[in-house]
Each structure stands twice: as structure tokens, then as C-alpha cells.
Amino acid sequence: MFQKLLSNSKYYLNTEVVDVEYQTDIFHIATSNKPIKQKLIVASGGLSYATLGASDIG
């Protein structure tokens, strides 16, 4: 199930987000590498969604 959900995802690891603006259903994200224009999910770690199997182990 998760493979299908993640198949069209892009990951930007070790990237600093400098600024985020929301305009007409799209986020404009200024990063330390390059500007990005797309829908946005920010994963910063932590126990945010236990039903996905997240734990507080670290």
C-alpha cells in the first residue's frame, strides 16, 4: 500500500528550507539547494502518526 502512495514522491534530504509561500494551491519553497514549486509535506521526525508504525525509540 505505501509503495503505491510513495511512487510519485520526491525526497529532499539534508536540505534547509529558507522560506515557504502559498499561492493558488501550490507551495513555493526556497531551499538551500534550489527553489521548489509543488504540494508540500514536511517530515521533521518525531512520533506524529503512531498508526504508521512510528515509535519513540529515536
C-alpha positions, -999 to 999 in steps of 0.1 A, spaced: 0 0 0 27 25 9 48 18 -22 19 30 -43 14 61 -22 52 69 -24 58 61 -60 53 97 -72 71 113 -42 103 134 -43 126 135 -13 149 164 -5 172 152 23 196 174 42 180 205 27 174 237 46 141 253 40 147 291 38 112 304 30 77 290 22 49 309 4 15 295 -5 0 307 -38 -30 292 -56 -29 256 -43 9 254 -47 37 260 -22 67 280 -34 97 267 -13 131 284 -12 157 259 -1 195 258 4 198 239 -29 171 251 -54 136 266 -55 107 241 -55 71 246 -66 47 218 -56 24 205 -30 41 200 3 46 175 31 73 183 57 86 153 77 108 165 105 108 134 127 91 126 159 61 105 170 35 121 149 15 92 135 17 60 155 -7 40 132 21 41 106 44 23 130 62 53 143 77 49 178 96 70 203 127 49 201 146 76 183 
